[in-house]
Amino acid sequence: MHIIDVVEKTKPIASPIRNAYIDFSKMTTSLVAVVTDVVRDGQRVVGYGFNSNGRYGQGGLIRERFRNRILEAPPAALLNEAGDNLEPSRIWDIMMTNEKPGGHGERSVAVGTLDMAIWDATAKIAGKPLFRLLAEMKGRKANPRVFVYAAGGYYYPGKDLTALRTEMRSYLNRGYNVVKMKIGGASIDEDRRRIDAVLAEIGDEARLAVDANGRFDLETGIAYAKMLREYPLFWYEEIGDPLDYALQATIAEFYSAPMATGENLFSHQDARNLLRYGGMRPDRDYLQFDCALSYGCVEYLRTLDVLAAFGWSPSRCIPHGGHQMSLNIAAGLGLGGNESYPDLFQPYGGFPDSVRVEEGHIVMPELPGIGFEGKSDLIKVMRELAE
């Protein structure tokens, strides 16, 4: 059993939208294929992966560093003890050979992208959906029903309150009962009008979360907290710089309702520091670590161990990214749900074609691997890469 090639291609996911910090007009992603010599049902097993939106493609790191370590390793070093499947944790160790501690940034995205493809291949070789493989590995029962919320509400040229309301209504029409919008890219008064418009549209049919994308300093974060606590929000997300734990802890003194953060933390050490110093509250707040940006599922399992040591339930994790890898982790390891982008970052976001959102939940299909083969627009692009 061999990995015979690792292929990467940097693809555009450009869009005219923006949040409080960046615009997506030149955004890219890395699409990867891990090609094995294993055949299942007459087809060569290929694992696929890509990095989440908001971080650019990692082609240079993948092609020049991590790919070579996988392909140059003795084939047996990539396998489990029985020698009948890949072992993602061993492959992770090989990828991270000669890497110093810290410096998580872009490196964590490159490894997370490859790790996704490796888990996809591993589950396909086992002939199981990844969420069931993960559940078995941890000795727990998988729950294929997963909470999902609709992320949108971006700023873009010409988007008025009517367009914002129409967008949010479209999510409700598709079965979502929690929606999210961006704040911090306009004045506080304009954002208040935007929030009022959305709440008027969704009424008691759904809950609203807001996301500042790390834009605020302490003074602005507090000003927004005082404004936002007038509303029954699902959460107030990523208020300031992701590494400013003191800011996060201080905001908790002004905002007693749920907060969420973590999508721009890239290791279990970062997660530990957030829980030590960030004032996060395990009874109400949410953690948004994204495996595709933070060294993959191998590292995510370590992160869940950190959470357990601090008394946090995995159900407080609702990952960023809107991809099927996190859906599998949620279903297999008991997370609280997953982000979803119904209209954005296609074909990478979203669900297999047969999956529908009902009452804010989806049911995982019984597809081997991560389930990319069930999403026709995405698997077409992926197979072109492997061929």
C-alpha positions as a Markdown table, in Angstrom:
| # | Residue | x | y | z |
|---|---|---|---|---|
| 1 | Met | 0.0 | 0.0 | 0.0 |
| 2 | His | 1.6 | 3.3 | -1.2 |
| 3 | Ile | 0.9 | 6.9 | -1.6 |
| 4 | Ile | 2.1 | 7.3 | -5.1 |
| 5 | Asp | 1.5 | 11.1 | -5.6 |
| 6 | Val | 0.4 | 14.3 | -3.9 |
| 7 | Val | -1.0 | 16.9 | -6.3 |
| 8 | Glu | -1.8 | 20.5 | -5.5 |
| 9 | Lys | -3.4 | 23.2 | -7.6 |
| 10 | Thr | -4.1 | 26.8 | -6.4 |
| 11 | Lys | -7.7 | 27.8 | -7.4 |
| 12 | Pro | -9.5 | 31.1 | -7.3 |
| 13 | Ile | -12.5 | 31.6 | -5.0 |
| 14 | Ala | -12.7 | 35.3 | -5.7 |
| 15 | Ser | -15.8 | 37.3 | -4.8 |
| 16 | Pro | -16.6 | 41.1 | -4.5 |
| 17 | Ile | -17.8 | 40.6 | -0.9 |
| 18 | Arg | -15.9 | 41.9 | 2.1 |
| 19 | Asn | -16.1 | 41.6 | 5.9 |
| 20 | Ala | -14.8 | 44.1 | 8.5 |
| 21 | Tyr | -11.1 | 43.2 | 7.7 |
| 22 | Ile | -10.6 | 41.9 | 4.2 |
| 23 | Asp | -12.2 | 41.7 | 0.8 |
| 24 | Phe | -12.3 | 38.4 | -1.1 |
| 25 | Ser | -11.6 | 39.8 | -4.6 |
| 26 | Lys | -8.3 | 37.9 | -4.9 |
| 27 | Met | -8.9 | 35.0 | -2.6 |
| 28 | Thr | -7.5 | 31.6 | -3.5 |
| 29 | Thr | -7.6 | 28.1 | -2.1 |
| 30 | Ser | -5.3 | 25.0 | -2.4 |
| 31 | Leu | -7.0 | 21.9 | -3.8 |
| 32 | Val | -5.0 | 18.7 | -3.1 |
| 33 | Ala | -5.3 | 15.1 | -4.1 |
| 34 | Val | -3.5 | 12.3 | -2.3 |
| 35 | Val | -3.3 | 9.4 | -4.8 |
| 36 | Thr | -2.9 | 5.8 | -3.5 |
| 37 | Asp | -2.3 | 2.5 | -5.2 |
| 38 | Val | -5.4 | 1.0 | -3.5 |
| 39 | Val | -8.4 | 0.0 | -5.6 |
| 40 | Arg | -11.9 | -0.1 | -4.2 |
| 41 | Asp | -14.9 | -1.0 | -6.4 |
| 42 | Gly | -12.7 | -0.9 | -9.5 |
| 43 | Gln | -11.5 | 2.7 | -8.8 |
| 44 | Arg | -8.2 | 3.9 | -7.5 |
| 45 | Val | -8.6 | 5.5 | -4.0 |
| 46 | Val | -7.8 | 9.2 | -4.1 |
| 47 | Gly | -8.2 | 11.4 | -1.0 |
| 48 | Tyr | -9.1 | 15.1 | -1.6 |
| 49 | Gly | -8.8 | 18.2 | 0.5 |
| 50 | Phe | -8.8 | 22.0 | 0.4 |
| 51 | Asn | -8.2 | 24.9 | 2.8 |
| 52 | Ser | -10.9 | 27.0 | 4.2 |
| 53 | Asn | -11.8 | 30.4 | 3.0 |
| 54 | Gly | -10.1 | 33.5 | 4.5 |
| 55 | Arg | -6.6 | 32.0 | 4.1 |
| 56 | Tyr | -4.9 | 32.0 | 0.7 |
| 57 | Gly | -3.8 | 28.9 | -1.2 |
| 58 | Gln | -0.7 | 27.1 | 0.2 |
| 59 | Gly | 0.8 | 25.8 | -3.0 |
| 60 | Gly | 4.4 | 26.8 | -2.3 |
| 61 | Leu | 4.5 | 25.1 | 1.2 |
| 62 | Ile | 2.7 | 22.0 | 0.0 |
| 63 | Arg | 4.7 | 21.4 | -3.1 |
| 64 | Glu | 8.1 | 22.4 | -1.8 |
| 65 | Arg | 8.0 | 21.0 | 1.7 |
| 66 | Phe | 5.2 | 18.8 | 2.9 |
| 67 | Arg | 4.5 | 16.8 | -0.3 |
| 68 | Asn | 8.2 | 15.7 | -0.5 |
| 69 | Arg | 8.3 | 14.4 | 3.1 |
| 70 | Ile | 5.3 | 12.2 | 2.4 |
| 71 | Leu | 6.6 | 10.8 | -0.9 |
| 72 | Glu | 10.1 | 10.3 | 0.4 |
| 73 | Ala | 9.1 | 8.4 | 3.6 |
| 74 | Pro | 9.3 | 4.6 | 3.6 |
| 75 | Pro | 5.8 | 3.4 | 2.6 |
| 76 | Ala | 5.4 | 1.3 | 5.8 |
| 77 | Ala | 6.0 | 4.4 | 7.9 |
| 78 | Leu | 2.7 | 5.8 | 6.6 |
| 79 | Leu | 0.6 | 2.8 | 7.5 |
| 80 | Asn | -1.2 | 1.6 | 10.7 |
| 81 | Glu | 0.0 | -1.3 | 12.8 |
| 82 | Ala | -1.9 | -3.9 | 10.8 |
| 83 | Gly | -0.5 | -2.5 | 7.6 |
| 84 | Asp | -3.9 | -2.5 | 6.0 |
| 85 | Asn | -4.6 | 1.3 | 5.9 |
| 86 | Leu | -3.0 | 4.7 | 6.2 |
| 87 | Glu | -2.4 | 6.1 | 9.6 |
| 88 | Pro | -3.1 | 9.9 | 9.6 |
| 89 | Ser | -1.2 | 10.5 | 12.9 |
| 90 | Arg | 2.0 | 8.9 | 11.5 |
| 91 | Ile | 1.7 | 10.8 | 8.3 |
| 92 | Trp | 1.2 | 14.0 | 10.3 |
| 93 | Asp | 4.4 | 13.3 | 12.2 |
| 94 | Ile | 6.3 | 12.8 | 9.0 |
| 95 | Met | 4.9 | 16.1 | 7.5 |
| 96 | Met | 6.1 | 17.9 | 10.6 |
| 97 | Thr | 9.6 | 16.5 | 10.7 |
| 98 | Asn | 12.2 | 19.3 | 11.0 |
| 99 | Glu | 9.6 | 21.9 | 12.0 |
| 100 | Lys | 10.2 | 24.0 | 15.0 |
| 101 | Pro | 7.5 | 24.6 | 17.6 |
| 102 | Gly | 5.4 | 27.7 | 17.2 |
| 103 | Gly | 5.1 | 29.7 | 14.0 |
| 104 | His | 1.7 | 28.1 | 13.3 |
| 105 | Gly | 0.4 | 30.7 | 10.7 |
| 106 | Glu | 0.5 | 29.5 | 7.1 |
| 107 | Arg | 2.2 | 26.2 | 7.9 |
| 108 | Ser | -0.9 | 25.0 | 9.8 |
| 109 | Val | -3.1 | 25.7 | 6.8 |
| 110 | Ala | -0.8 | 23.7 | 4.4 |
| 111 | Val | -0.7 | 20.7 | 6.8 |
| 112 | Gly | -4.5 | 21.0 | 7.5 |
| 113 | Thr | -5.2 | 20.8 | 3.8 |
| 114 | Leu | -3.1 | 17.7 | 3.3 |
| 115 | Asp | -4.5 | 16.1 | 6.5 |
| 116 | Met | -8.0 | 16.5 | 5.1 |
| 117 | Ala | -7.1 | 14.5 | 2.0 |
| 118 | Ile | -5.3 | 11.9 | 4.0 |
| 119 | Trp | -8.4 | 11.3 | 6.2 |
| 120 | Asp | -10.6 | 11.1 | 3.1 |
| 121 | Ala | -8.3 | 8.4 | 1.6 |
| 122 | Thr | -8.1 | 6.6 | 4.9 |
| 123 | Ala | -11.9 | 6.4 | 5.3 |
| 124 | Lys | -12.3 | 5.3 | 1.7 |
| 125 | Ile | -9.8 | 2.5 | 2.1 |
| 126 | Ala | -11.8 | 1.4 | 5.2 |
| 127 | Gly | -15.0 | 1.6 | 3.1 |
| 128 | Lys | -16.7 | 3.9 | 5.7 |
| 129 | Pro | -18.0 | 7.4 | 6.0 |
| 130 | Leu | -15.3 | 9.4 | 7.9 |
| 131 | Phe | -17.7 | 10.4 | 10.7 |
| 132 | Arg | -18.3 | 6.7 | 11.5 |
| 133 | Leu | -14.6 | 5.9 | 11.3 |
| 134 | Leu | -13.8 | 8.7 | 13.8 |
| 135 | Ala | -16.6 | 7.6 | 16.1 |
| 136 | Glu | -15.3 | 4.1 | 16.1 |
| 137 | Met | -11.8 | 5.3 | 16.7 |
| 138 | Lys | -12.9 | 7.1 | 19.9 |
| 139 | Gly | -15.3 | 4.4 | 21.1 |
| 140 | Arg | -18.4 | 6.5 | 20.8 |
| 141 | Lys | -21.6 | 6.5 | 18.8 |
| 142 | Ala | -21.8 | 8.7 | 15.8 |
| 143 | Asn | -24.7 | 11.1 | 15.4 |
| 144 | Pro | -25.4 | 11.8 | 11.7 |
| 145 | Arg | -27.7 | 14.7 | 12.5 |
| 146 | Val | -25.7 | 17.9 | 12.7 |
| 147 | Phe | -26.7 | 21.5 | 13.5 |
| 148 | Val | -25.7 | 24.0 | 10.8 |
| 149 | Tyr | -26.2 | 27.7 | 10.5 |
| 150 | Ala | -26.1 | 30.0 | 7.5 |
| 151 | Ala | -23.2 | 32.5 | 7.3 |
| 152 | Gly | -23.6 | 35.5 | 5.1 |
| 153 | Gly | -24.5 | 39.2 | 5.6 |
| 154 | Tyr | -21.3 | 40.4 | 4.0 |
| 155 | Tyr | -20.8 | 43.9 | 2.7 |
| 156 | Tyr | -20.6 | 44.4 | -1.0 |
| 157 | Pro | -21.1 | 47.3 | -3.4 |
| 158 | Gly | -24.7 | 48.4 | -3.7 |
| 159 | Lys | -26.1 | 46.0 | -1.1 |
| 160 | Asp | -28.8 | 47.9 | 0.8 |
| 161 | Leu | -31.1 | 46.8 | 3.6 |
| 162 | Thr | -33.6 | 45.3 | 1.3 |
| 163 | Ala | -31.0 | 43.1 | -0.3 |
| 164 | Leu | -29.7 | 42.1 | 3.2 |
| 165 | Arg | -33.2 | 41.1 | 4.2 |
| 166 | Thr | -33.8 | 39.2 | 1.0 |
| 167 | Glu | -30.6 | 37.2 | 1.6 |
| 168 | Met | -31.5 | 36.3 | 5.1 |
| 169 | Arg | -35.0 | 35.3 | 4.1 |
| 170 | Ser | -33.5 | 33.0 | 1.5 |
| 171 | Tyr | -31.7 | 31.1 | 4.3 |
| 172 | Leu | -34.9 | 30.6 | 6.2 |
| 173 | Asn | -36.6 | 29.4 | 3.1 |
| 174 | Arg | -33.8 | 26.7 | 2.8 |
| 175 | Gly | -34.4 | 25.4 | 6.3 |
| 176 | Tyr | -31.9 | 27.3 | 8.5 |
| 177 | Asn | -33.0 | 28.7 | 11.8 |
| 178 | Val | -29.8 | 30.5 | 12.8 |
| 179 | Val | -28.2 | 33.1 | 10.4 |
| 180 | Lys | -25.1 | 35.2 | 10.7 |
| 181 | Met | -24.1 | 38.6 | 9.4 |
| 182 | Lys | -21.0 | 40.7 | 9.4 |
| 183 | Ile | -20.5 | 43.8 | 11.5 |
| 184 | Gly | -17.6 | 46.2 | 11.9 |
| 185 | Gly | -17.2 | 47.1 | 8.3 |
| 186 | Ala | -19.5 | 50.2 | 8.7 |
| 187 | Ser | -20.2 | 52.7 | 11.5 |
| 188 | Ile | -21.9 | 51.4 | 14.6 |
| 189 | Asp | -25.1 | 53.3 | 13.7 |
| 190 | Glu | -25.2 | 51.8 | 10.3 |
| 191 | Asp | -24.6 | 48.3 | 11.7 |
| 192 | Arg | -27.4 | 48.9 | 14.2 |
| 193 | Arg | -29.7 | 49.6 | 11.2 |
| 194 | Arg | -28.5 | 46.5 | 9.5 |
| 195 | Ile | -29.2 | 44.4 | 12.6 |
| 196 | Asp | -32.6 | 45.9 | 13.1 |
| 197 | Ala | -33.5 | 45.1 | 9.4 |
| 198 | Val | -32.4 | 41.5 | 9.7 |
| 199 | Leu | -34.2 | 41.0 | 13.0 |
| 200 | Ala | -37.4 | 42.5 | 11.5 |
| 201 | Glu | -37.1 | 40.1 | 8.6 |
| 202 | Ile | -36.5 | 36.9 | 10.6 |
| 203 | Gly | -38.7 | 37.6 | 13.6 |
| 204 | Asp | -39.1 | 34.6 | 15.8 |
| 205 | Glu | -38.4 | 32.1 | 12.9 |
| 206 | Ala | -34.6 | 32.2 | 13.5 |
| 207 | Arg | -31.8 | 33.5 | 15.7 |
| 208 | Leu | -29.1 | 36.0 | 14.5 |
| 209 | Ala | -25.4 | 35.9 | 15.2 |
| 210 | Val | -23.0 | 38.7 | 14.4 |
| 211 | Asp | -19.3 | 38.5 | 13.4 |
| 212 | Ala | -16.7 | 41.4 | 13.7 |
| 213 | Asn | -13.9 | 39.3 | 12.1 |
| 214 | Gly | -11.4 | 40.6 | 14.7 |
| 215 | Arg | -11.8 | 44.2 | 13.7 |
| 216 | Phe | -12.3 | 46.0 | 17.0 |
| 217 | Asp | -10.0 | 47.5 | 19.6 |
| 218 | Leu | -11.1 | 47.3 | 23.2 |
| 219 | Glu | -13.0 | 50.6 | 23.2 |
| 220 | Thr | -14.9 | 49.8 | 20.0 |
| 221 | Gly | -15.6 | 46.2 | 21.1 |
| 222 | Ile | -17.1 | 47.5 | 24.4 |
| 223 | Ala | -19.2 | 50.1 | 22.5 |
| 224 | Tyr | -20.6 | 47.4 | 20.3 |
| 225 | Ala | -21.1 | 45.1 | 23.3 |
| 226 | Lys | -23.3 | 47.7 | 24.9 |
| 227 | Met | -25.3 | 48.1 | 21.7 |
| 228 | Leu | -25.6 | 44.4 | 21.0 |
| 229 | Arg | -26.7 | 43.4 | 24.5 |
| 230 | Glu | -30.0 | 45.1 | 23.7 |
| 231 | Tyr | -30.7 | 42.2 | 21.2 |
| 232 | Pro | -31.4 | 38.5 | 21.7 |
| 233 | Leu | -28.4 | 37.4 | 19.6 |
| 234 | Phe | -27.1 | 33.9 | 19.1 |
| 235 | Trp | -23.5 | 35.1 | 19.6 |
| 236 | Tyr | -21.1 | 38.0 | 19.3 |
| 237 | Glu | -18.2 | 36.7 | 17.3 |
| 238 | Glu | -14.4 | 37.4 | 17.1 |
| 239 | Ile | -14.4 | 40.8 | 18.6 |
| 240 | Gly | -10.7 | 41.7 | 18.5 |
| 241 | Asp | -7.4 | 40.4 | 17.4 |
| 242 | Pro | -7.5 | 36.6 | 17.9 |
| 243 | Leu | -4.4 | 36.6 | 20.1 |
| 244 | Asp | -5.5 | 39.5 | 22.4 |
| 245 | Tyr | -6.9 | 37.2 | 25.1 |
| 246 | Ala | -7.1 | 40.1 | 27.6 |
| 247 | Leu | -9.4 | 42.0 | 25.2 |
| 248 | Gln | -11.7 | 38.9 | 24.9 |
| 249 | Ala | -11.7 | 38.5 | 28.7 |
| 250 | Thr | -12.6 | 42.2 | 29.3 |
| 251 | Ile | -15.5 | 42.1 | 26.8 |
| 252 | Ala | -17.0 | 39.4 | 28.9 |
| 253 | Glu | -17.4 | 41.9 | 31.7 |
| 254 | Phe | -19.7 | 44.0 | 29.4 |
| 255 | Tyr | -21.4 | 41.2 | 27.4 |
| 256 | Ser | -23.1 | 38.4 | 29.3 |
| 257 | Ala | -24.7 | 36.7 | 26.3 |
| 258 | Pro | -22.8 | 34.1 | 24.3 |
| 259 | Met | -19.6 | 35.0 | 22.5 |
| 260 | Ala | -17.6 | 33.0 | 19.9 |
| 261 | Thr | -14.1 | 32.9 | 18.7 |
| 262 | Gly | -11.2 | 30.6 | 17.7 |
| 263 | Glu | -11.3 | 30.4 | 13.9 |
| 264 | Asn | -7.9 | 32.2 | 13.6 |
| 265 | Leu | -6.2 | 30.1 | 16.3 |
| 266 | Phe | -4.2 | 27.3 | 14.7 |
| 267 | Ser | -3.0 | 24.8 | 17.3 |
| 268 | His | -4.0 | 23.0 | 20.5 |
| 269 | Gln | -1.5 | 25.3 | 22.3 |
| 270 | Asp | -3.4 | 28.4 | 21.0 |
| 271 | Ala | -6.7 | 26.8 | 22.2 |
| 272 | Arg | -5.2 | 26.2 | 25.6 |
| 273 | Asn | -4.1 | 29.8 | 25.9 |
| 274 | Leu | -7.5 | 31.0 | 24.9 |
| 275 | Leu | -9.1 | 28.9 | 27.7 |
| 276 | Arg | -6.5 | 30.0 | 30.2 |
| 277 | Tyr | -6.6 | 33.7 | 29.5 |
| 278 | Gly | -9.5 | 34.7 | 27.3 |
| 279 | Gly | -12.3 | 34.7 | 29.8 |
| 280 | Met | -14.3 | 32.2 | 27.7 |
| 281 | Arg | -17.3 | 30.7 | 29.6 |
| 282 | Pro | -18.0 | 27.0 | 29.1 |
| 283 | Asp | -21.7 | 27.3 | 29.9 |
| 284 | Arg | -22.5 | 29.7 | 27.0 |
| 285 | Asp | -19.6 | 30.6 | 24.7 |
| 286 | Tyr | -18.6 | 28.8 | 21.5 |
| 287 | Leu | -15.2 | 27.8 | 20.0 |
| 288 | Gln | -14.7 | 27.9 | 16.3 |
| 289 | Phe | -11.4 | 26.1 | 15.6 |
| 290 | Asp | -11.3 | 25.0 | 12.0 |
| 291 | Cys | -9.4 | 21.8 | 11.3 |
| 292 | Ala | -8.6 | 22.8 | 7.7 |
| 293 | Leu | -6.7 | 25.9 | 9.0 |
| 294 | Ser | -5.2 | 24.3 | 12.1 |
| 295 | Tyr | -3.1 | 21.3 | 11.2 |
| 296 | Gly | -6.1 | 19.1 | 10.4 |
| 297 | Cys | -8.0 | 16.5 | 12.3 |
| 298 | Val | -5.0 | 14.9 | 14.0 |
| 299 | Glu | -4.4 | 18.3 | 15.7 |
| 300 | Tyr | -8.1 | 18.8 | 16.3 |
| 301 | Leu | -8.2 | 15.6 | 18.4 |
| 302 | Arg | -5.4 | 17.1 | 20.6 |
| 303 | Thr | -7.5 | 20.3 | 20.8 |
| 304 | Leu | -10.5 | 18.4 | 22.0 |
| 305 | Asp | -8.3 | 16.8 | 24.7 |
| 306 | Val | -7.3 | 20.3 | 25.8 |
| 307 | Leu | -10.9 | 21.3 | 26.0 |
| 308 | Ala | -11.8 | 18.3 | 28.1 |
| 309 | Ala | -8.9 | 19.1 | 30.5 |
| 310 | Phe | -10.5 | 22.6 | 31.0 |
| 311 | Gly | -14.0 | 21.2 | 31.6 |
| 312 | Trp | -15.4 | 22.1 | 28.1 |
| 313 | Ser | -17.7 | 19.9 | 26.2 |
| 314 | Pro | -17.1 | 19.2 | 22.5 |
| 315 | Ser | -20.7 | 20.4 | 22.0 |
| 316 | Arg | -19.4 | 24.0 | 22.5 |
| 317 | Cys | -17.4 | 23.7 | 19.3 |
| 318 | Ile | -19.0 | 25.0 | 16.1 |
| 319 | Pro | -16.2 | 25.2 | 13.6 |
| 320 | His | -15.6 | 27.9 | 11.0 |
| 321 | Gly | -15.2 | 27.1 | 7.3 |
| 322 | Gly | -18.5 | 25.5 | 6.1 |
| 323 | His | -16.8 | 22.4 | 4.7 |
| 324 | Gln | -17.6 | 18.7 | 4.9 |
| 325 | Met | -14.5 | 17.8 | 6.9 |
| 326 | Ser | -15.8 | 19.6 | 9.9 |
| 327 | Leu | -19.3 | 18.2 | 9.4 |
| 328 | Asn | -17.7 | 14.7 | 9.7 |
| 329 | Ile | -15.8 | 15.7 | 12.8 |
| 330 | Ala | -19.1 | 17.1 | 14.3 |
| 331 | Ala | -21.0 | 14.0 | 13.5 |
| 332 | Gly | -18.3 | 11.6 | 14.6 |
| 333 | Leu | -17.0 | 13.4 | 17.7 |
| 334 | Gly | -20.0 | 15.2 | 19.1 |
| 335 | Leu | -19.4 | 18.8 | 18.2 |
| 336 | Gly | -22.2 | 21.4 | 18.5 |
| 337 | Gly | -22.5 | 21.8 | 14.7 |
| 338 | Asn | -20.9 | 23.6 | 11.8 |
| 339 | Glu | -20.9 | 26.8 | 9.8 |
| 340 | Ser | -22.4 | 26.7 | 6.3 |
| 341 | Tyr | -22.1 | 29.0 | 3.3 |
| 342 | Pro | -25.2 | 28.4 | 1.2 |
| 343 | Asp | -24.2 | 30.8 | -1.6 |
| 344 | Leu | -20.5 | 31.6 | -1.2 |
| 345 | Phe | -17.1 | 30.0 | -1.8 |
| 346 | Gln | -18.5 | 27.4 | -4.2 |
| 347 | Pro | -18.0 | 24.6 | -5.2 |
| 348 | Tyr | -16.1 | 24.0 | -2.0 |
| 349 | Gly | -18.7 | 24.9 | 0.6 |
| 350 | Gly | -22.0 | 23.2 | 1.2 |
| 351 | Phe | -23.2 | 19.7 | 1.3 |
| 352 | Pro | -23.7 | 16.7 | -1.0 |
| 353 | Asp | -26.5 | 17.2 | -3.5 |
| 354 | Ser | -28.9 | 14.9 | -1.7 |
| 355 | Val | -28.6 | 16.7 | 1.6 |
| 356 | Arg | -31.3 | 19.2 | 2.7 |
| 357 | Val | -31.4 | 21.5 | 5.7 |
| 358 | Glu | -34.4 | 20.9 | 7.9 |
| 359 | Glu | -35.1 | 22.8 | 11.1 |
| 360 | Gly | -31.4 | 23.9 | 11.1 |
| 361 | His | -30.0 | 20.4 | 10.8 |
| 362 | Ile | -28.7 | 18.1 | 8.1 |
| 363 | Val | -28.3 | 14.4 | 8.1 |
| 364 | Met | -24.9 | 13.0 | 7.0 |
| 365 | Pro | -25.1 | 10.7 | 3.9 |
| 366 | Glu | -23.6 | 7.3 | 4.1 |
| 367 | Leu | -20.8 | 8.0 | 1.6 |
| 368 | Pro | -17.3 | 6.6 | 2.0 |
| 369 | Gly | -14.7 | 9.1 | 3.0 |
| 370 | Ile | -15.6 | 12.8 | 3.6 |
| 371 | Gly | -18.4 | 12.6 | 1.0 |
| 372 | Phe | -17.0 | 14.8 | -1.7 |
| 373 | Glu | -18.3 | 12.3 | -4.3 |
| 374 | Gly | -21.8 | 13.3 | -3.4 |
| 375 | Lys | -21.3 | 16.9 | -4.4 |
| 376 | Ser | -21.3 | 16.9 | -8.2 |
| 377 | Asp | -19.8 | 20.4 | -8.9 |
| 378 | Leu | -17.0 | 19.8 | -6.4 |
| 379 | Ile | -16.0 | 16.2 | -7.3 |
| 380 | Lys | -15.8 | 17.2 | -10.9 |
| 381 | Val | -13.1 | 19.8 | -10.1 |
| 382 | Met | -11.4 | 17.3 | -7.7 |
| 383 | Arg | -11.2 | 14.5 | -10.3 |
| 384 | Glu | -9.7 | 16.8 | -12.9 |
| 385 | Leu | -6.9 | 17.4 | -10.4 |
| 386 | Ala | -6.3 | 13.7 | -9.8 |
| 387 | Glu | -6.3 | 12.9 | -13.5 |
